[in-house]
Amino acid sequence: MTTVARKLLGEALALPEDERLELASAIVASVHGPIDADWDDAWLAELERRETTTTDADPASDWAAARARILSSLGPR
């Protein structure tokens, strides 16, 4: 990273979070082309979907169930 880029990064990191997010989005968009107008709506809908499907289950019990399924699919050793 050049000295100029490091200086810009330092200044950007000093910005409030909402301004850093806006700046980061603009930089990414400049590399990946024009912004898709439907992207924000689709992403917010996905976040809402994930939030409604999130459970308060114990992550350890989820892991135990997943591990048991994986081990059973591998068969006897």
N, C-alpha and C positions, 0 to 999 in steps of 0.2 A: 504494500500500500504506500502510495506516495505521501510526502509531507503534507501536501495540500489536502489529500483525502483524509489523512489522520486528523488534521485540524478541523475539517468539516464534520467528521464523525464526533469529535469531542464537543463541538458546538451543538450538533444535533442531539447528542445524549443529554445535554443540559436543558433541552426543551421539555415542556410538560408532556405527559404521556400521550394525550390526544393529538398534539402537534407532531410528536414522533411517529405515531401511527399513520397520520395523514401524509407526512413526508415519505415514510417507507413505502406506502402504497403508490405514491407518485413515482418514486424511483423504480419500483418493480414494474409498474405500468410502462415506463419509458423503455424498459428492456424487452418486455413481452408484448408490446404492441398496444393497440387501443383497448380501453376498458370496455368490457361487456356490460351493457346496461342492465341485463337480467341477473348478473352474478350476485350482487348484493342481496336481492330478494331471494334468490335460490339458497344462498348461504345462510341467511337468517331463518328461512324455513327449515333447513337441515338442522340448525342449532336448536330450534324449537322442538323439532321431532326428537332429537337426541335427549333433550331435557325431559320430555314427557316419558321417554322410555327408560330413563335412568331410575334404578331402584336403590333403596337404602340397604341392600344386601351387604353382608360382610364380604369384602374382597377375598379374604382367605378362604371362605367357603366356596366362592366362585372358582378360585384357583384349584381347590381340591377336586371339585367336580370336573373341571377341564382336564386336570392331570389324570384322573381316573379314566375319562373317555379316551385320552391319547394313549395311555398304557394299554387299555383294552383293545384299541385298534391295532396296536403293534403285535398283539398275540403273545403266546408264551415265549420265553427266552431260553 
